[in-house]
Amino acid sequence: MPSILTLKQQIVDIGRRMYQRGMVAANDGNISARVDESRILITPTGISKGFMQPSDLVTIDLDGRVLEKGKTPTSELDLHLAVYRERPEINSVCHAHPPYGTAHAVV
């Protein structure tokens, strides 16, 4: 697995690409990545994916406990945790709101 610093930068880069391509707007969407068998990095609540910094990311355990004081993970935390629990081979999750996918979902 990549180092935690590498994972943080990768999440930030993916967030910027999602924002630039219109897959998320404002504070929409969220991203997470498995650090190791017991920790996950996840995007925080209330921050645009287009302007995130590596220091904004939140480290949590598989029970959803925040391992760094003063940080709040995305409200979609339970979705990410469910994926990691049910599919241990999965190492990252991206939740976006692409316009065509959203339009299709409401039809």
Secondary structure, 3 states (H helix, E strand, C coil): CCCHHHHHHHHHHHHHHHHHCCCCCCCCCEEEEECCCCEEEECECCCCCCCCCHHHCEEEECCCCECCCCCCECCCHHHHHHHHHHCCCCCEEEECCCHHHHHHHHC
